[in-house]
Amino acid sequence: MKDLKYLTAFSIPLAAIIGLTLRGNWTFFTPVFAFVLIPILEIILPVQTANLDEEEALSKSKNKLFNLMLYLNLPLVFGIVGWFLWSLTQTIYTTSEMAGLIFSVGIVVGSNGINVAHELGHRKLQWEKTLGKLLLMPSLYMHFYVEHNYGHHLHAATPEDPASAKYNQSVYSFWITSMFRQYVSAWKIQKNLLKRQNLSFISIKNDMLWYVLFQLGYLVLIFILLGFTATWVAVVIGFVGALLLETINYIEHYGLSRKKKESGRYERVSEIHSWNSNHVLGRMMLYELTRHSDHHYKAHKKYQLLDYHDSSPQMPFGYPTSMVLSLLPPLWFSIMNKRIPEEMKP
């Protein structure tokens, strides 16, 4: 029964469904639930630092339930996005209701779309990677697969990485630099991959080109079936989901840096180059994304097997709470800067 704790991740889509069903002030239930109620509960509930023993890890690595809980997010995310966009042709929403539902569905796209896509994107089976790429489509962020897997994991916690926030950089500045630089980086990586295989830009293996076509096709299909309003709402939903991702990117590596060796190369990524959080609620809701230190240490490790390392820098709060704090830069800096190891500070 303990394995079912990750069903907590479905509480965000459930909150969005409540908003879609009840309307009125309930349309804001998802952001209130995710960024007010969850942070309060994270402060109240204890942290859990225990790791699995060898026998438990072996058992959980073979348990298909953990995979199934990921796969269920595909129909759930597309179902909620589709339901909301379709409802725009049937229902007249107030401006307040529209804003609440856009934020709510955008949060679902970020938490149960992009976050699960991140997990599946690291899998070895090609069809699981494909599911991950599909989950990136509603956020219009399919380039994340290329940049994250071939760029971020190589350059994390260095100036070369667009998705690693610098010391004293605000989250608002980071949103702009990370979004722009990651997209440019993804195209550079793609061009290099094609060059290594002696392939031209117009190639069936140019994934970035396919992503552009798929995302344009997604929006064109929405326009044909549901009209202009649904199309621009779909774009804004994707933007909200992307901002959620970038806020998580911001807190995951904020201020941490890898040393450059005499050879000019950086030291190897280890468990000390990502912020870790053992706050139990955030761990369950985000499929252990908060044990990010171990994820960068062993990128192909499945979420249910991730470990806690004493040497990892520890966040004083869970990821949902930290995301809220990051929106207040002076408060964020006062809490986090003193936790950054002195040798990593500029």
N, C-alpha and C positions, 0 to 999 in steps of 0.2 A: 504493500500500500504506500510505502514511503516514496516509491518511484513516481507515484501520481502527483507529487508535489509540483511538478512542472506544468500541470494543468492550470496553475495560477497564472501562467502567461496568457491564457485565454480570457482573463478578467478584463483586459483592455478592449478586445473586440466586443465582449459582453456589454461593457459600459457604453460603447458606441451604438450597439443595437438598442439599448435602453433609450438613448437620445433620439435615435431615428424613429422609435415607436411612440414615445411619449411627447416628444417635441417640447415647445415652450422652454422654460429654464433648464429642462433636462438635457437640452442639446449641448450644454456646457459640462455635463456630468463627467465626460471622459477626461478633459484637462484638469478638472478639479480632483477627480479620483487619482490621476497619475501624478500630479505635481503638488497636491495639498494633502490628501488622505494618505497616500503611500509614504511620502516623507515623514509624516507624523508617526505612522506605524513603524517605519524603519528606525526611528529614534527610540521608540519604546521597546521593540523586539531585540533580543540579544544577537550577537554575531556568532557565527559558527566557523571555527578554524580547522575542524577535524578533516583529515584526508581519508580516502578509501584505503583499506588494506589490499594486499595483492589479490586475495581471493574475491573480494567484493568488486574490485576493478575488472577482473576477468569476467565475472558474471554480468556486470552492467555493460561491458563492451559487446556482449553477445545478445543482449536483450533488445528485441526489435521494437519494443514499446517506445523507446527513446527516439527512434527514427520516425515512427508513426506520428508522434506528437509534433514533430517538425513538419511532416508532409501535410497534416491537416490545416496548416496555415495557408496553403495555396488556395483551396476553395473558399476559406474563410475571408482572406484579404480581398480576393477578387469579387466574392459575393457581396461583401459590405460596400466596396467601392461601386460595384454595379448597381446595387440596391439604391444607394444615395443618388447616383447620377440619373438613374431611371426615374426616381421619385421627383426629380426636378421637372419632368414632363407632366406629372400628375398632380403636384402639390404646389401651392403658393406659400413660400416661406417668408417670414418677416426677415428683415436685415439681420437682426440678432440671432434668429434661428439658423440662418444661412452661415453666419460666422461661426457659431457653435459647432455646427455639423462639419464644416470644412476643417476646423481644428481637430475635431474628434476623429474623423476618418483619416486625416493626415497623420495623426498619432498612431493609428492602427497600421498605416502604411509604413511608418518608421519602425515601430516596435515589433510587429509581427510580420512585416514585409522585409525591410532591409536587414534587420537583425538576424532573422532566420536565413535570409539569403547569404549573409556573411558566413554563418555556420555551414550551410550546404556548399558554399563556394570553395571551402577547404577540403571537401570530401574527395576521395580518390575515384569513385564511380562517376562516369561522365553524365549519366542521367540525373544523378543527384545535383551535380553542378548546373545542369540545364534547369532544374526546378529552381535553384537559387537565382539564376539569371532572370527567369520569368517573374520571380518575386520582386525583382528590382524594377520591373517595367512600370508599375503604377507611380513610382517615385521619379520616373524619367532619369534614373541614375545607373543605367546598366554599365556605364564606363567604370563604375566602382569595382566591378569584378576584375578588370584588367589592372587598374592602378593599385588596388589593395593587395592582390596576390603577387604581382610582379614588381610593384614599386614600394608600397608601404612596408611590407615585411622585410624588405631588403634595407630600406633607409630609415626605419622608425627611430625616433629620438636623435635625429641629425638635422642640420639645416637643409639638407637635400630633400627632406620629406615634407610634402605639403600638408599632411595630416597630423603633424606633431606641432603642438602649440609652443611657442617660445615663452621664456620667462618674462612675466609682466605683459604679455600680449592679452588683450581683452578678447572675450568670446565673439564680440561683434566684428572686430578686425579679423579674427580667425575665420569667421564665416566667409568673408569675401576672399581672403587669400587662399584658403583651402579649396573652396569650390572652383575657383578659376584655375589654380595651379594643378589640382588633381585632374581636371579635364584635359588640360594641355599635356600633362605628364602621361595620361592614358594613351593619347595619340602618339606621343614619342615612343612609348613602350611598344605599341602596336607596330609602328613603322620599323623599329629595330627587330621585332619578331619576324616580320615579313622579309626583311633584308637578310637575316640569318638563313632563311629557307629559300633565298633567291626568288622570292615571289613579288609580283607587282602590287601596286595599291589596289587595283581592281582585281581582287582575288577572293575566292570563296572562303579563304581562311582569314580574311580581314574582319575580325570580330567587331571592331569598332564601327565599321561601315554597316554591318548587319544591325548593330544596336541602334544606330541612327534610323535605319529603315523600319525596324520593328516599332520603335517609339513613335515615329511619324505615323505609321500604320495604325497604331493603337489610338492616337488622337483623331486621325481621319475617320476611323470606324465609329468612334464616339460621336463625331460631328454628323456623320451620315445617319446614324441610328437615333441620336438623342438631341442633336442641335447644338447651336453655338454656346448657349449658357452652360450646358453640361461639359463642353470642351474646355472653356476657360476655368471652370470649377475643377476639372480633372488636373489641369496644369497647376493650379494653386494648391490642391491636395498634395501633388508630387513635391512642390516646393516646401510645404510644411514637413513632409516626411524627410526630405533632404536636410532641412535645418535641424531636425531631431538627430539625424545621424551625425551631422557636423558638430553638434553640441556634445555628443558622446565622444567623438574623436578628440574634441578639445580637452575633456577631462581625463582621457585615457593616458595621455603622455605629457600633460602640461608641465613645462619647465624641466623635464628630465632630458638628459643628453648622454650620448656615448662619446668616450674619449677617442681622439684621433691619434693613431700610432705614428711612429717615425716614418713608416713606409708610406704614410698618407692615407692609409685605409683606417676605417673605424673599427673599434673593438667589436666583437661579436655581440649580437643582441642576446640579452639574458633576462632573467626574472627581475632584475633591478631597474629595467628601463620602461616599465609600465606601472600605472597605479592599480593597486589591488583593493578590492572591497569584499569583506566576508559577511556583510549585512544580508541576512537570510532572504528577506522579501525581494530585494533587487536581484539577488542571485537566481531565484526561482523564476521571476517574471521575465528576466532577460536571458534565460537559458545559460546561466553561468558566465555571461559576458563579463561580469564584474571580476572574475578571476582572470583578468586580462594578462597578467604577468606570465602565468603559465601558458596561456595561449600563444604568446609571442615566443616563449621558450621552446614550445613544441606545437607548431602551428596546425598539424594534422590530428591532434588529439581531440576526440569527441567531447562535446560540452559536459556530459555527465561524468567524465573522468578527470576533469581539470583539478589541479592541486593548489593548495595554499603554500607559499614559501615565506619563511620568516624574514628572509633577506629582501623581500619586495617592499617598496614604499607603500604605506597603508593610508587609504583615505579615511578621514574621520567620520564620514557619512557614506551611505549607499549611493549608487549611481543616480537614481532619480532625485534624491535630495541634492546631490552635488550639481546636477544639471540646473536646478533652480538657483543655487548659490552662485553659479557661474554667470548668471544674468545680472549680478550685482558685482562688477569688477573690484571695487575697493574692498568689499567684504571677502570676496574670493581670494584676492591677493593676501589679505591679512591672515587668512586661515591656512592657505596652501603654501605660500612662499617659505615659511619657517619649517615646513616638512620636507622640502627639497634638500637632498644631501648637499652639503657645502661644496664638495668637489664638482658638482654638476652646475652650480650657479655661474653665470657669466662674470 
